[in-house]
Amino acid sequence: MEIKINTLESINEAAQAFLAAIGSHRIIAFYGKMGAGKTTFIKAICQCLGTDDVVTSPTFAIVNEYQTVNPDYPRVFHFDFYRIHKLEEVYDMGYEDYFYSGQLCLLEWPELIEDILPDDALRVNITEETDGTRTISF
């Protein structure tokens, strides 16, 4: 499936369409180049779920937790694995407690932990097109 984001103003509409399309997936792995819009799209997803929390990239913390008003997704875990140097760091943080919690887990830079991604993780590619629009494909 593909979702187009034509303007930043339409990102929440794209996030709503994405949430409607993910079905029962709880682990969502976002792939894309630096600056493709992974964090911006995750922020829109969290806003659509009704979080009052400030959504920022957890580059240094590795994981942020957001509370939402959505009964289907009461908590969201937002990961950024960009600074991971070896899988032991992910084991040490207790990733299984997050991944198998049943809560929504949104992962940036999952290629760095590909060996431990669950088979049922939804893989999402965000591509910046030459005209500046974004394509979300999954």
Buried (B, 14 or more C-beta within 10 A) or exposed (E): EEBEBBEEEBBBBBBBBBBEEBEEBBBBBBBBEEEBBBBBBBBBBBBBBEBEBEBEBBBEBBBBEBBBEBEEBBBBBBBBBBEBEEBEBBEEBEBEEBBEEEBBBBBBBBEBBEEEBEEEBBBBBBBBEEEEEBBBEB
